[in-house]
Amino acid sequence: MLDLEVAYRSMVRMRAVEEAVQLGVISGEIHGEMHVGIGQEAIAAGIEPLLTDDDAVVSTHRPHLHALVHRVNPVAMLAELFERDGGLCHGKGGHMHLFSPDRDFMCTGIVGASVPIALGYAFARHYRERAGLAVAVLGDGAANIGAFAESLNLAALWRLPVVFLCEDNGYGISVARDAATAGAIERRGEPYGIPGRRVDGTDVTAVYDAAEQAFGQARAGQPALLVCDCYRWSGHYEGDTDHYRAQAEKDAAMTAERDPIQRLRARLIAGRANEDELTEAEAAERARVAEWVAEARAKPSPNPADALSGVFV
Ligand SMILES: Cc1ncc(C[n+]2csc(CCOP(=O)(O)OP(=O)(O)O)c2C)c(N)n1
């Protein structure tokens, strides 16, 4: 069941995490390309009530929101982002290397690789007759790699418990989807017998309703494909000049009605939620995230003497 107030709190937390991360880039604590998911919160929040401890989630280079909803330890995730020992990879991997074996969560900076890896998690469940499904998160750009088609084929052939969850924010870095992608991504499973749907990914209810069906199917051995329309409210990475998206386009896309959080807040208020209580809830969630961030930042930097530990070759 989707509880809208719980979803609201969850999305506020996600936003606060991403904003803290943006500050970490500005302060120089976080190095390398940082990709945040501001504007895409309703997708993660829409699948959150459907995820169980038996499930696996494989995310992309924009992974924080999915880690949060799959209940990866948030302090360990933030410690990894802030390059601290005590992070998921001891602060040596950074934000595109979040591995949490206890939660069957991981991500990858190799665009599209999340899909066949998630297929592996789904295959393991099928082969070992274990409960649970795998969620393969991908962007619209990633939908064009060959392994997506290969994974759709094997998922259908072996009836694997997998949900392909495409976050379609309209761009792969500076390349607009329509300049790179033929046809409708949600129809790409059809030749294999995998039904697909496209929903408004800024509306948590729309995501949840479609995801409920997709997860139900996948748990019964019928893979499913769900494409969620959204808009990325930041540059591709923090520091991206973002000159390739026209200001008029951004102004039209980044409105209160299209902000998943403001949109849900307006809906809750229209449904007679107490506005003061929502404001208090928001403050409480932001305070909680501030505590996580403080705890993560208080951890030491990795010890140079450990530089070669955990290195396979
Ligand atoms: C195999 C591979 N090719 C290229 C890149 C460089 N790259 C990083 S993100 C990105 C675009 C991804 O677009 P999309 O899948 O739509 O995800 P979004 O960034 O929009 O969330 C590219 C091409 C990469 N990381 N891996």
PDBQT file of the ligand as one rigid body, heavy atoms in Angstrom, charges set to zero:
ROOT
HETATM    1  C1  LIG A 401      29.503   2.286 -21.263  1.00  0.00    +0.000 C 
HETATM    2  C2  LIG A 401      29.522   3.753 -20.978  1.00  0.00    +0.000 A 
HETATM    3  N1  LIG A 401      29.462   4.625 -21.996  1.00  0.00    +0.000 NA
HETATM    4  C3  LIG A 401      29.470   5.955 -21.758  1.00  0.00    +0.000 A 
HETATM    5  C4  LIG A 401      29.547   6.425 -20.471  1.00  0.00    +0.000 A 
HETATM    6  C5  LIG A 401      29.526   7.919 -20.187  1.00  0.00    +0.000 C 
HETATM    7  N2  LIG A 401      28.214   8.301 -19.670  1.00  0.00    +0.000 N 
HETATM    8  C6  LIG A 401      28.023   8.501 -18.349  1.00  0.00    +0.000 A 
HETATM    9  S1  LIG A 401      26.432   8.869 -18.001  1.00  0.00    +0.000 SA
HETATM   10  C7  LIG A 401      25.994   8.809 -19.611  1.00  0.00    +0.000 A 
HETATM   11  C8  LIG A 401      24.580   9.104 -20.051  1.00  0.00    +0.000 C 
HETATM   12  C9  LIG A 401      23.590   8.196 -19.444  1.00  0.00    +0.000 C 
HETATM   13  O1  LIG A 401      22.302   8.612 -19.797  1.00  0.00    +0.000 OA
HETATM   14  P1  LIG A 401      21.053   7.886 -19.208  1.00  0.00    +0.000 P 
HETATM   15  O2  LIG A 401      21.237   6.424 -19.290  1.00  0.00    +0.000 OA
HETATM   16  O3  LIG A 401      19.852   8.449 -19.882  1.00  0.00    +0.000 OA
HETATM   17  O4  LIG A 401      21.066   8.266 -17.669  1.00  0.00    +0.000 OA
HETATM   18  P2  LIG A 401      20.915   9.711 -16.976  1.00  0.00    +0.000 P 
HETATM   19  O5  LIG A 401      22.305  10.273 -16.848  1.00  0.00    +0.000 OA
HETATM   20  O6  LIG A 401      20.042  10.544 -17.828  1.00  0.00    +0.000 OA
HETATM   21  O7  LIG A 401      20.341   9.422 -15.628  1.00  0.00    +0.000 OA
HETATM   22  C10 LIG A 401      27.069   8.472 -20.412  1.00  0.00    +0.000 A 
HETATM   23  C11 LIG A 401      27.018   8.330 -21.872  1.00  0.00    +0.000 C 
HETATM   24  C12 LIG A 401      29.608   5.490 -19.426  1.00  0.00    +0.000 A 
HETATM   25  N3  LIG A 401      29.653   5.866 -18.148  1.00  0.00    +0.000 N 
HETATM   26  N4  LIG A 401      29.565   4.166 -19.703  1.00  0.00    +0.000 NA
ENDROOT
TORSDOF 0
